[in-house]
Amino acid sequence: MVRTVEVLLDEAADVAVREAWRRLADAGLPSQARHRSPTNSPHLTLASCGELTAPIRWELAEVAAALPLAVRFTGVVRFERPTSVLAWALDLDRALADLHGRVWEAVSSDSRPEALNPFHEPGRWSPHVTLGRTRRAGAFADRRIPELLPAPPLSVRLTTLRSYDTETGALEVLGPRA
């Protein structure tokens, strides 16, 4: 089982990302729009672990209390690891690095090292919101693909911390302690 720790975008950014998804799908390219699950929504993945234990939840409640957080998109980015990914990158400023570091500390403090995704480690993590993903290598290599996309909004707010259970498909909002 894998549990992700993600943060949702404000409404305007959510709409912009969904428009990018639609444009990719309309062009016949891999797009997150093709994932019809009701749990599929634009988000930024901060970390993943095997389970959300009580100590992890305690720390994540503190992180949730720090939201919303203003961030900025910086443009289109592509990854080839082990899948092809097209995304909008986010500026890893001090506030976002701090938020991510706190989440990493929370999940790594009470998880087996092999349960953690090394791509989420501070220093290796590339903050992005996925627009399209496929197992086909080089699927987004066409230099004209960015021209299909709307411009990402400059100002974005990260609003809600949540977790996704990859085994059950369940979503859970991770709120601040009451």
C-alpha positions in Angstrom: 0.0 0.0 0.0 1.1 3.5 -0.7 -0.3 6.7 0.7 0.5 10.0 -1.0 0.6 13.4 0.7 -0.7 16.0 -1.8 -1.9 19.6 -1.8 -4.7 20.9 -3.9 -4.7 24.1 -5.9 -7.1 27.1 -5.6 -10.1 27.2 -7.9 -8.6 29.4 -10.6 -5.5 27.2 -10.9 -7.6 24.1 -10.9 -9.6 25.4 -13.8 -6.4 26.3 -15.7 -4.9 22.9 -15.2 -8.1 21.2 -16.3 -8.1 23.4 -19.5 -4.5 22.2 -20.2 -5.7 18.6 -19.7 -8.5 19.2 -22.1 -6.3 20.7 -24.8 -3.8 17.8 -24.6 -6.7 15.3 -24.8 -8.2 17.1 -27.8 -4.9 16.9 -29.6 -4.8 13.2 -29.0 -1.9 13.4 -26.5 -1.7 11.7 -23.1 -3.6 13.7 -20.6 -4.8 13.5 -17.0 -8.2 14.3 -18.4 -8.4 10.7 -19.5 -8.4 9.5 -15.9 -12.1 9.5 -15.1 -11.7 8.6 -11.4 -13.6 11.1 -9.2 -10.4 11.3 -7.1 -8.5 12.8 -10.1 -7.9 16.5 -9.6 -5.0 18.8 -10.1 -2.6 18.6 -7.2 1.0 18.8 -6.1 2.5 15.6 -4.6 4.7 16.3 -1.7 5.6 12.8 -0.5 4.4 9.2 -0.2 4.8 6.5 2.4 3.4 3.1 3.3 0.9 4.3 5.8 -0.1 7.4 7.7 0.7 6.5 11.3 -0.4 8.6 14.3 2.9 10.4 14.6 2.9 11.2 10.9 -0.7 12.5 11.1 0.2 14.6 14.1 2.9 16.4 12.1 0.8 16.7 9.0 -1.9 18.4 11.0 0.7 21.1 11.7 1.5 21.4 8.0 -2.2 21.7 7.1 -2.5 24.6 9.5 0.0 26.5 7.5 -2.2 26.5 4.4 -3.0 28.3 2.2 0.4 29.0 0.7 1.0 31.2 -2.3 3.3 29.7 -5.0 4.1 30.4 -8.7 4.1 28.3 -11.8 7.3 28.7 -13.8 6.4 27.0 -17.1 6.4 23.6 -18.8 8.7 20.8 -17.7 9.1 17.2 -19.0 10.4 14.2 -17.2 11.4 10.8 -18.5 11.5 8.6 -15.4 10.3 5.7 -15.8 7.2 7.2 -17.5 7.0 10.3 -19.7 5.5 13.2 -17.9 4.5 16.7 -19.1 3.8 19.2 -16.2 3.8 22.7 -15.1 6.7 23.4 -12.8 6.4 25.4 -9.6 9.0 27.8 -8.2 10.7 26.1 -5.3 10.9 29.2 -3.2 11.7 29.2 0.5 8.1 28.8 1.6 7.4 25.9 -0.7 10.7 24.2 0.3 9.8 24.6 3.9 6.3 23.1 3.4 7.8 20.2 1.5 10.6 19.7 4.1 8.0 19.5 6.9 6.0 16.9 5.0 9.2 14.9 4.2 10.2 15.0 7.9 6.8 13.8 8.9 6.6 10.8 6.6 10.2 9.8 7.0 10.1 10.0 10.8 7.8 7.0 11.1 8.3 5.0 7.8 10.6 2.3 6.6 13.1 3.9 4.2 12.1 1.5 1.4 8.5 2.8 1.7 9.6 6.3 0.7 9.8 7.5 -2.9 13.4 8.8 -3.4 12.1 11.4 -6.0 10.4 13.1 -3.1 13.5 13.6 -1.0 14.5 17.2 -0.4 17.1 18.1 -3.0 15.7 15.7 -5.5 12.0 16.8 -5.5 10.9 18.8 -8.5 7.6 20.5 -7.6 5.1 20.1 -10.5 1.5 19.6 -11.4 1.1 16.8 -13.9 -0.7 17.6 -17.2 -0.1 14.2 -18.9 1.7 10.9 -18.3 2.3 7.8 -20.3 4.6 4.8 -20.4 5.6 5.7 -24.0 9.1 7.2 -23.9 9.4 10.5 -25.6 5.7 11.1 -25.9 6.1 14.8 -25.1 9.2 15.4 -27.1 7.5 17.5 -29.8 8.6 21.1 -29.2 5.2 22.4 -30.3 3.4 20.8 -27.4 3.8 23.9 -25.1 2.0 26.0 -27.8 -1.1 23.8 -27.3 -1.3 24.7 -23.6 -2.8 27.8 -22.0 -0.4 29.9 -20.1 -0.2 28.8 -16.5 -1.5 31.2 -13.9 1.3 33.2 -12.3 -0.2 33.2 -8.9 -1.4 30.0 -7.3 -2.5 29.1 -3.8 -2.0 25.7 -2.3 -5.1 25.2 -0.3 -5.9 21.7 1.1 -3.6 18.9 2.3 -4.9 15.4 1.4 -3.8 11.8 1.1 -4.6 9.3 -1.6 -4.5 5.5 -0.9 -3.3 3.8 -4.0 -4.7 0.4 -2.9 -8.2 1.4 -2.0 -8.6 4.6 -4.1 -9.8 6.5 -1.0 -9.1 10.2 -0.5 -8.7 11.8 2.9 -8.4 15.5 3.7 -5.7 16.1 6.2 -6.8 19.1 8.3 -5.3 21.0 11.1 -5.8 19.7 14.7 -9.0 21.0 16.2 
